[in-house]
Amino acid sequence: MVEFDVVVLGSGPGGLAAAIEASKTGARVLLIERERQLGGILKQCIHEGFGLVEFKEKLTGTEYAAKFLKMLKNFPVEVLTQSFVTQIEKVKNRFFITIQNQNGVFQISSKSMVFSTGCRERTSRQIFVHGDRPSGIFTAGTVQYYVNIMGYLPTKKCVILGSGDVGLIMARRLTIEGAKVEGVYEIKSESSGLIRNIVQCLDAFQIPLYLRHTVKRVFGKDRLEAVEIVEVDEQGRPIPNSEKIVQCDALIIAAGLIPENDLLEQLGVLIDQRTKGPFVDQNCMTLLDGVFACGNNVFVSDQVDFVTQLGKVAGRSAGLYALGLFERKSLIPVEHDEFFAFAVPQFVDPSSRKVRIYFRSSKTLRNVKIKVIGTKEPVEKSFAFLRPQQTEYFDLEINEDVKHLTLKITEFEEEKQVKEGSRKIICSVCPKGCEVLVMKEGHDYKLEGYKCQRGYDFVLKNLFDPHQVLCTTVRTIYSEQPLLPVKTDRPVTVKDFQGIMEVVRKIVVKNKVDVGEVICENIAGTGANLVSTYFLDLGGGGYGERNCISHRLWNSKS
């Protein structure tokens, strides 16, 4: 049986970061991935919005993955792809892991484990949509995979149920590809997606968002033909006589994500019912010694950079634990008041004095002050805005004699109702992402919330003529990777998207391509170049395909 110091499950942004950091400690590391290529969900995230914290630049998900995959090549991390973990047992201080792949079933052992298994989507059956089961009902992630990886457009006219970020992003993506999005329907009185995605994905493309509406039933026997929409009250109950029929050939569900922790529960790891992820301390260790967790299976994060941060902590901690250089001394709980939806970590070890607290608020608040009670001197943190959709964090240093930590919101203002004719725009010229309120006063506009002249100019420009980086795909001649993600190398007016896409549909890539290479210069006369956001190197296996130890593992007798 082959023995490792650290085994990492999952090769998304958390798993890649964890494997690299664990390897830096000198530990022997195995990274296990169930798909053919490493990168996790990032491989199908061709849109921008990644990397502002980690790399200080705006990247697509594929560019973000490519950076970590290139880093991984510089470390002696051993990798298994297309491999499934079927069972894990802890015997004394070792974990015995049963793995199945195309070459059979075998077992390895490890001193510590990092779980970075991500999350899964809620389906139509989990949100109680009535009717038959015609084809044409998809989760948003499935549609994203069809369009961005396989090159299939599964709808011509669709309805999106739920305003989660993937649904908002796919509303824009489908529109760019020529589909008609009839509307996004959200049962709550506030969108569950980030405001920046509402502005960039819906407002810029005139896609309507209907709050306090849901899909009551679907119609169609073989293929979806229509859905029944109903308005709901504050308790989510249907309002009589508010029903309407919307013709469509697809219903796309974007109703939230659930952390995937089946293997953790098999080990007996305790799960927090608020986050649906495991209880962890500030070193990302669960309440079972030697078991670490990071990423979206701890809590569903709206920023990949936070997933990476937790992955780095989990990987380093797991490596040091396996080498006998780190142990947990004690645990104290982190408690909070009702204004918090959750706070992670849920426990801290006072012997590890630095703590980063990630949290979400239970409602929208502005001009917020948070007091941390239990430290030697009370600590206060201030935030201009807190929103249930958005993860925030702050750092603390605690003393070894601390007995408890409690988070309390001591000052806040309720969110102001936006006046009719006003709107919000999220500035994206820097990582701050200022939320700017635009108010129409006669023939002029008044702006509130910007922090610099660049932000002011950005908002005015996008108010009248939205500019965005166009992210899409071009065809290749390779069946193993039929699409190559690309983007314009600068923002272009949304009005030019249709003309650019007419050129994009004629492009076929036939040669090896690396990230950042120009695919088409001055596309459609816009002055922007179309550049690759992923690699195409099938002859050399690509950065994403590594199965370097599988043969040795299942034949090893040691």
Sequence and secondary structure as in RCSB ss.txt:
>XXXX:A:sequence
MVEFDVVVLGSGPGGLAAAIEASKTGARVLLIERERQLGGILKQCIHEGFGLVEFKEKLTGTEYAAKFLKMLKNF
PVEVLTQSFVTQIEKVKNRFFITIQNQNGVFQISSKSMVFSTGCRERTSRQIFVHGDRPSGIFTAGTVQYYVNIM
GYLPTKKCVILGSGDVGLIMARRLTIEGAKVEGVYEIKSESSGLIRNIVQCLDAFQIPLYLRHTVKRVFGKDRLE
AVEIVEVDEQGRPIPNSEKIVQCDALIIAAGLIPENDLLEQLGVLIDQRTKGPFVDQNCMTLLDGVFACGNNVFV
SDQVDFVTQLGKVAGRSAGLYALGLFERKSLIPVEHDEFFAFAVPQFVDPSSRKVRIYFRSSKTLRNVKIKVIGT
KEPVEKSFAFLRPQQTEYFDLEINEDVKHLTLKITEFEEEKQVKEGSRKIICSVCPKGCEVLVMKEGHDYKLEGY
KCQRGYDFVLKNLFDPHQVLCTTVRTIYSEQPLLPVKTDRPVTVKDFQGIMEVVRKIVVKNKVDVGEVICENIAG
TGANLVSTYFLDLGGGGYGERNCISHRLWNSKS
>XXXX:A:secstr
 EEEEEEEE  SHHHHHHHHHHHHTT  EEEE SSSSSSGGGGG  SEEE TTTTSS EEHHHHHHHHHHHHTTS
  EEE S EEEEEEEETTEEEEEEEETTEEEEEEEEEEEE   EEE  TTTTT BS   B EEEHHHHHHIIIII
     SEEEEES  HHHHHHHHHHHHTT EEEEEEESSSS SS HHHIIIIIGGGT  EEETEEEEEEE SSB  
EEEEEEB TTS B TT  EEEE SEEEE   EEE  HHHHHTT  B TTTSSB B TT BBSSTTEEE GGGTS 
 S HHHHHHHHHHHHHHHHHHHTTS      EEEEE TTEEEEE SEE TTS EEEEEEEESS EEEEEEEEESS
SS EEEEEEEE TTS EEEEEE  TT   EEEEEEEEEE     TT EEEE  SSTT  EEEEEEETTEEEEES 
 SHHHHHHHHHHHHS EE  EEEEEES TTS EEEEEESS EEGGGHHHHHHHHTT EE S B TT EEETTGGG
SS  EEESS B GGGTTTT   TTHHHHHH   
